[in-house]
Amino acid sequence: MNYPGGVTKRKSSTVNTNYANRGMTLEEDLNITNSYYSENNIAFIYKKPTPIKILKVDYPSRQKAVVKEAVFIEPSTTDYNGLYKGFYIDFEAKETKSKTAFPLNNIHNHQLKHINNILKHNGIAFVIIRFTVLDQTFLLKGEDLIDFIENETRKSIPIDYFLEKAHLIPFGLMPRLDYLKVINNIYGGIIDEKKRKEWKDKKNKEIKI
C-alpha cells in the first residue's frame, strides 16, 4: 500500500555508530518517551504488562496475599499500544546485537497476525528495531514488515532493507526517542483530523476486512 508522504529511500548502506545512547535499553528509552508524551498531552501510549500464570499463592488473608510462584506466558499481541490524535497506535519493540540483519524468529506468527489485524482496521502498526552494536533505532511500518515476510525466503531482514524502507529515529533529550515525529513524517496529512475520513475510506477499499 502506498501512502501520501511515503518513505524516503536511503541508498547508502553505511551506518554510523552513535555512542550517545549507550547504557540504556530500547524499552527504557520508549518508556521515558511515552511518559513525556503523556505528561505533555501529546499521546497516551502504554507498555502492555507481561502476562503471568500464578502457580502458588500464600494467602493468609486478602490484604496479605503473596505470589510465591509464577511463570511468564508468551504475549499474545505486541509490546505497546495507545492513542495519538484519534488514531490507534500499536507496535512491537525489539533489539538485536547483529550488525547486518534482524532475525525474524524474534517476532512470532501471532504477533504478525495481530499487526495485520490492526492494519485492516485502520490502525497504525509498526515495529521499532534497535541494532544495539550500531546504536541505531529504526521504525518499520507493519505493511513493509509483512511485505518482506510474504515475498522473501530469508530468515532475517538485512540492514539494507531498513536503510531503504524504514525510518531512523534520532536520539534526543526530551522526548528521548521521538517516534511520533517519524509517524507524522510517514503519514503526512493523514494524521490531520480533516483528512482522516478520506484516508479510512481509501484503506477500506484497499483491504477487505
C-alpha positions as CSV (number, residue, x, y, z in Angstrom):
1,M,0.0,0.0,0.0
2,N,1.2,3.5,-0.8
3,Y,0.5,6.4,1.5
4,P,1.0,10.1,1.0
5,G,4.3,11.4,2.3
6,G,5.9,8.0,1.7
7,V,9.2,6.7,2.9
8,T,12.3,8.4,1.6
9,K,14.7,5.7,0.4
10,R,18.2,5.7,1.7
11,K,20.6,4.4,-0.9
12,S,23.7,4.2,1.2
13,S,24.3,1.0,3.2
14,T,26.7,2.8,5.6
15,V,25.5,3.1,9.2
16,N,27.5,5.4,11.5
17,T,27.8,4.3,15.1
18,N,26.2,6.7,17.6
19,Y,27.6,6.3,21.2
20,A,25.2,8.8,22.7
21,N,22.7,6.2,23.8
22,R,25.0,3.5,25.3
23,G,23.8,2.1,28.6
24,M,20.0,2.4,28.1
25,T,17.8,-0.3,26.7
26,L,15.2,0.3,24.0
27,E,12.4,-0.4,26.5
28,E,13.8,2.2,28.9
29,D,14.0,4.8,26.1
30,L,10.5,4.1,24.9
31,N,9.0,4.2,28.5
32,I,10.7,7.6,29.1
33,T,9.4,8.8,25.7
34,N,5.9,7.6,26.4
35,S,5.9,9.3,29.8
36,Y,6.9,12.6,28.1
37,Y,4.1,12.2,25.6
38,S,1.6,11.6,28.3
39,E,2.8,14.4,30.6
40,N,2.6,16.9,27.7
41,N,-0.8,15.6,26.5
42,I,0.7,14.6,23.1
43,A,-0.3,10.9,23.1
44,F,-1.3,8.1,25.5
45,I,0.7,5.0,24.7
46,Y,1.5,2.3,27.2
47,K,3.6,-0.8,27.7
48,K,1.4,-3.8,27.9
49,P,2.1,-5.8,31.1
50,T,3.8,-9.2,30.6
51,P,1.1,-11.9,31.3
52,I,1.9,-14.4,34.0
53,K,0.3,-17.6,35.3
54,I,0.2,-17.8,39.0
55,L,1.1,-21.3,40.3
56,K,1.3,-20.8,44.1
57,V,0.0,-18.1,46.4
58,D,0.5,-17.6,50.1
59,Y,-3.0,-16.5,51.2
60,P,-3.2,-15.9,54.9
61,S,-5.7,-13.1,54.2
62,R,-6.8,-10.9,51.3
63,Q,-4.6,-8.0,52.4
64,K,-1.5,-10.2,52.9
65,A,-1.7,-12.5,49.8
66,V,1.7,-13.0,48.3
67,V,2.5,-14.7,45.0
68,K,5.1,-17.4,45.7
69,E,5.5,-19.0,42.3
70,A,4.6,-17.9,38.8
71,V,5.7,-18.4,35.2
72,F,5.7,-16.0,32.2
73,I,3.1,-16.6,29.5
74,E,4.0,-15.8,25.9
75,P,2.4,-12.5,25.0
76,S,-0.4,-12.8,22.5
77,T,0.0,-9.4,20.9
78,T,2.7,-6.6,20.8
79,D,4.6,-4.5,23.3
80,Y,2.9,-1.1,23.2
81,N,-0.5,0.4,22.3
82,G,-2.4,3.6,22.7
83,L,-4.0,6.6,21.1
84,Y,-2.5,9.5,19.1
85,K,-4.7,12.2,17.6
86,G,-7.6,9.8,17.5
87,F,-5.6,7.0,15.8
88,Y,-4.9,3.7,17.4
89,I,-1.2,3.0,17.7
90,D,0.2,-0.5,18.1
91,F,3.8,-1.7,17.9
92,E,6.4,-4.2,18.8
93,A,9.9,-3.2,20.0
94,K,13.0,-5.4,19.6
95,E,16.7,-5.2,19.9
96,T,19.4,-7.2,18.1
97,K,23.2,-7.4,18.6
98,S,23.7,-8.2,14.9
99,K,25.3,-5.5,12.7
100,T,23.9,-6.9,9.5
101,A,20.4,-8.2,9.9
102,F,17.4,-8.6,12.2
103,P,16.4,-12.3,12.9
104,L,12.8,-12.9,12.1
105,N,12.5,-15.5,14.8
106,N,12.3,-12.6,17.3
107,I,8.8,-11.9,16.0
108,H,6.2,-14.6,16.4
109,N,3.4,-15.5,14.0
110,H,0.7,-14.5,16.4
111,Q,2.3,-11.0,16.6
112,L,2.4,-10.7,12.8
113,K,-1.3,-11.7,12.7
114,H,-2.1,-9.1,15.3
115,I,-0.2,-6.4,13.4
116,N,-2.1,-7.3,10.2
117,N,-5.4,-7.2,12.0
118,I,-4.6,-3.7,13.3
119,L,-3.8,-2.5,9.8
120,K,-7.0,-4.0,8.4
121,H,-9.0,-1.9,10.9
122,N,-7.3,1.4,10.0
123,G,-4.9,1.4,13.0
124,I,-1.2,2.4,12.7
125,A,1.0,-0.6,13.4
126,F,4.8,-0.9,13.1
127,V,7.9,-2.3,14.7
128,I,10.8,-0.4,16.3
129,I,14.1,-2.3,15.9
130,R,17.3,-1.3,17.5
131,F,20.7,-2.5,16.3
132,T,22.4,-2.2,19.6
133,V,26.0,-2.5,18.4
134,L,25.4,0.2,15.8
135,D,23.3,2.2,18.3
136,Q,20.7,2.9,15.6
137,T,17.0,2.6,16.0
138,F,14.6,2.2,13.1
139,L,10.8,2.4,12.7
140,L,9.5,-0.1,10.1
141,K,5.8,0.1,9.0
142,G,3.8,-3.0,9.6
143,E,2.9,-3.1,5.9
144,D,6.6,-3.3,4.9
145,L,7.4,-5.9,7.6
146,I,4.6,-8.1,6.3
147,D,5.5,-7.5,2.7
148,F,9.1,-8.6,3.3
149,I,8.0,-11.8,5.1
150,E,5.4,-12.7,2.4
151,N,7.8,-12.1,-0.5
152,E,11.2,-13.1,0.8
153,T,12.6,-16.5,1.9
154,R,15.2,-15.1,4.2
155,K,15.1,-15.8,7.9
156,S,16.3,-12.3,8.7
157,I,15.8,-8.8,7.5
158,P,19.0,-7.3,6.2
159,I,20.2,-3.9,7.4
160,D,19.9,-2.6,3.8
161,Y,16.1,-3.2,3.9
162,F,15.9,-1.0,6.9
163,L,18.0,1.7,5.2
164,E,15.7,1.5,2.2
165,K,12.3,1.1,3.8
166,A,12.5,2.1,7.4
167,H,13.0,5.4,9.2
168,L,15.8,6.2,11.5
169,I,14.6,7.5,14.9
170,P,17.1,10.1,16.2
171,F,18.0,10.2,19.8
172,G,17.1,13.3,21.8
173,L,16.8,14.6,25.3
174,M,13.0,15.3,25.6
175,P,11.5,13.2,24.2
176,R,14.2,10.6,24.3
177,L,13.1,8.7,21.2
178,D,10.6,10.8,19.2
179,Y,9.0,8.1,17.1
180,L,5.7,10.0,16.8
181,K,7.6,12.6,14.8
182,V,8.6,9.8,12.4
183,I,4.9,8.7,12.3
184,N,4.0,12.3,11.3
185,N,6.6,12.2,8.5
186,I,5.5,8.9,7.2
187,Y,1.7,9.5,7.1
188,G,1.9,13.2,6.4
189,G,-1.6,14.8,6.3
190,I,-3.3,11.6,7.1
191,I,-2.9,12.4,10.8
192,D,-4.8,15.6,10.2
193,E,-8.3,15.4,11.5
194,K,-9.8,16.8,8.3
195,K,-8.3,14.1,6.2
196,R,-8.9,11.1,8.4
197,K,-12.2,10.1,6.8
198,E,-10.8,10.3,3.3
199,W,-7.9,8.1,4.4
200,K,-10.1,5.5,6.1
201,D,-12.4,5.3,3.1
202,K,-9.4,4.6,0.9
203,K,-8.0,1.9,3.1
204,N,-11.3,0.1,3.3
205,K,-11.3,-0.2,-0.4
206,E,-7.7,-1.5,-0.5
207,I,-8.1,-4.0,2.3
208,K,-11.0,-6.4,2.6
209,I,-12.0,-6.8,6.2
